[in-house]
Amino acid sequence: MGFCVFNNIAVAARASGYERVAIVDFDVHHGNGTQAAFWDDDSVLFISLHQWPFYPGSGGPDEQRETTVNVPMSAGSGDDEYLHAFEHVVEPALARFEPELVLVSAGFDAHVDDPLSSMNVTAEGFREMASHCRAAAPRVAAVLEGGYNLETLPTLVNAALEGFTA
């Protein structure tokens, strides 16, 4: 719906060769294309944390399945709210699913200084989310998604890389 020409995370999940793949999407926009790709595929767990209501308008609290977990976040949410969601929703879903691979749609547009959203995640919040993703499976990989403040983006990517490799 305007942000992606190709859904790289969906291609990676399909091409991975693993039987149980989890996708964690912390881009500020709901991953409606990823959700549509795997809605009827129980071999892929899709978890999306996103500002809601917000573009594209999907991913609300009633849009759930056993292998589709939408975590709508209120405008103004920051590190505490995201890490609470990880502890109480994301991590339990990942533990139940037992993925062989976690793929991360690593969007940095939920950053406090990003011009597209109304969220308040810091570099430390992204580092922590990446660390939680890394701990959920023997393998993790990430795809850069949103992030529209070119001054902060390198720092945020580096923070996530630290979390993925810790």
C-alpha positions as CSV (number, residue, x, y, z in Angstrom):
1,M,0.0,0.0,0.0
2,G,2.7,2.5,-0.9
3,F,5.8,1.7,1.2
4,C,7.2,-1.5,-0.4
5,V,7.5,-2.7,-4.0
6,F,8.7,-6.1,-2.9
7,N,8.1,-7.7,0.5
8,N,11.7,-8.7,1.2
9,I,10.8,-10.3,4.6
10,A,8.1,-12.5,3.0
11,V,10.6,-13.6,0.3
12,A,13.2,-14.4,2.9
13,A,10.7,-16.4,4.9
14,R,9.6,-18.4,1.9
15,A,13.2,-19.0,0.7
16,S,14.7,-19.8,4.1
17,G,14.1,-23.5,3.9
18,Y,13.0,-23.7,7.6
19,E,9.7,-25.2,8.6
20,R,8.9,-22.8,11.4
21,V,9.7,-19.1,10.7
22,A,8.6,-16.2,12.9
23,I,8.5,-12.7,11.6
24,V,8.6,-9.8,14.2
25,D,7.7,-6.5,12.7
26,F,8.4,-3.4,14.8
27,D,8.0,-0.9,12.0
28,V,5.6,1.9,13.0
29,H,3.2,0.8,10.2
30,H,1.2,-2.4,10.3
31,G,2.8,-5.0,8.0
32,N,-0.5,-5.6,6.1
33,G,1.3,-7.2,3.1
34,T,3.2,-9.6,5.3
35,Q,0.1,-10.5,7.2
36,A,-1.8,-11.1,3.9
37,A,1.1,-13.3,2.6
38,F,0.9,-15.6,5.6
39,W,-2.6,-15.3,6.9
40,D,-3.4,-18.9,6.0
41,D,0.1,-20.3,6.5
42,D,0.6,-21.8,10.0
43,S,4.3,-22.4,9.3
44,V,4.9,-18.7,9.7
45,L,4.2,-16.7,12.8
46,F,3.7,-13.0,12.1
47,I,3.9,-10.5,14.9
48,S,3.4,-6.8,14.2
49,L,3.9,-4.0,16.8
50,H,2.6,-0.8,15.2
51,Q,1.0,2.6,15.9
52,W,-2.7,2.1,15.7
53,P,-4.8,3.6,14.4
54,F,-2.4,4.8,11.8
55,Y,-1.7,4.1,8.1
56,P,-2.6,1.7,6.6
57,G,-5.5,1.2,9.0
58,S,-5.1,-2.5,9.5
59,G,-3.8,-4.6,12.3
60,G,-6.4,-3.7,14.9
61,P,-6.9,-5.6,18.2
62,D,-9.6,-7.9,16.6
63,E,-7.4,-8.9,13.7
64,Q,-5.8,-12.0,15.2
65,R,-5.1,-15.6,14.5
66,E,-3.0,-18.3,16.2
67,T,-0.1,-17.4,13.9
68,T,-1.0,-13.7,13.4
69,V,-0.4,-11.5,16.4
70,N,-1.1,-7.8,16.0
71,V,0.0,-5.6,18.9
72,P,-1.6,-2.2,18.3
73,M,0.4,0.5,20.1
74,S,-1.1,3.9,21.1
75,A,0.5,7.1,19.8
76,G,3.1,8.2,22.2
77,S,4.3,4.7,23.1
78,G,8.0,4.5,24.0
79,D,10.5,2.0,25.3
80,D,8.5,1.0,28.4
81,E,5.3,0.2,26.4
82,Y,7.2,-1.7,23.6
83,L,9.2,-3.7,26.1
84,H,6.0,-4.5,28.1
85,A,4.4,-5.7,24.8
86,F,7.5,-7.9,24.1
87,E,7.4,-9.4,27.6
88,H,3.7,-10.0,27.7
89,V,2.7,-10.7,24.1
90,V,5.7,-11.2,21.7
91,E,7.9,-13.5,23.8
92,P,5.0,-15.8,24.9
93,A,3.9,-16.1,21.3
94,L,7.4,-16.9,20.1
95,A,7.9,-19.4,22.9
96,R,4.7,-21.3,22.0
97,F,5.6,-21.3,18.3
98,E,9.3,-22.4,18.8
99,P,10.7,-20.9,15.6
100,E,13.8,-22.2,13.9
101,L,14.4,-18.7,12.5
102,V,13.3,-15.2,13.5
103,L,13.1,-12.6,10.8
104,V,12.8,-9.0,11.9
105,S,11.1,-6.3,9.9
106,A,13.3,-3.6,11.6
107,G,11.6,-0.3,11.1
108,F,13.0,2.6,13.0
109,D,10.1,5.0,12.3
110,A,8.8,4.5,15.8
111,H,11.8,6.6,17.0
112,V,11.1,9.7,19.1
113,D,12.7,11.9,16.4
114,D,11.1,10.3,13.3
115,P,8.9,12.7,11.4
116,L,6.4,10.1,10.2
117,S,5.0,8.8,13.5
118,S,4.0,9.8,17.0
119,M,6.0,7.3,18.9
120,N,8.8,7.7,21.4
121,V,11.1,4.7,21.1
122,T,14.8,5.4,21.7
123,A,18.0,3.7,20.5
124,E,18.1,1.7,23.7
125,G,14.5,0.5,23.0
126,F,15.5,-0.8,19.6
127,R,18.6,-2.4,21.1
128,E,16.4,-4.2,23.6
129,M,13.8,-5.3,21.1
130,A,16.5,-6.7,18.8
131,S,18.0,-8.6,21.8
132,H,14.7,-10.2,22.6
133,C,14.3,-11.3,19.0
134,R,17.8,-12.8,19.0
135,A,17.0,-14.8,22.1
136,A,13.9,-16.3,20.6
137,A,15.5,-18.7,18.1
138,P,18.8,-20.2,17.1
139,R,18.9,-18.0,14.1
140,V,17.9,-14.3,13.5
141,A,18.1,-12.0,10.5
142,A,16.7,-8.6,9.9
143,V,15.6,-6.4,7.0
144,L,15.7,-2.7,7.2
145,E,12.3,-1.2,6.9
146,G,11.2,2.3,7.8
147,G,13.1,5.1,9.4
148,Y,12.9,8.6,7.9
149,N,15.2,10.7,9.9
150,L,18.5,10.3,8.1
151,E,20.4,11.9,11.0
152,T,19.3,9.3,13.6
153,L,19.0,6.2,11.3
154,P,22.7,5.1,11.4
155,T,22.7,5.2,15.2
156,L,19.4,3.2,15.5
157,V,20.6,0.6,13.0
158,N,23.8,0.2,15.0
159,A,21.9,-0.1,18.3
160,A,19.7,-2.9,16.8
161,L,22.8,-4.6,15.5
162,E,24.3,-4.6,19.0
163,G,21.1,-6.2,20.2
164,F,21.1,-8.9,17.5
165,T,24.7,-9.8,18.2
166,A,24.8,-9.6,22.0
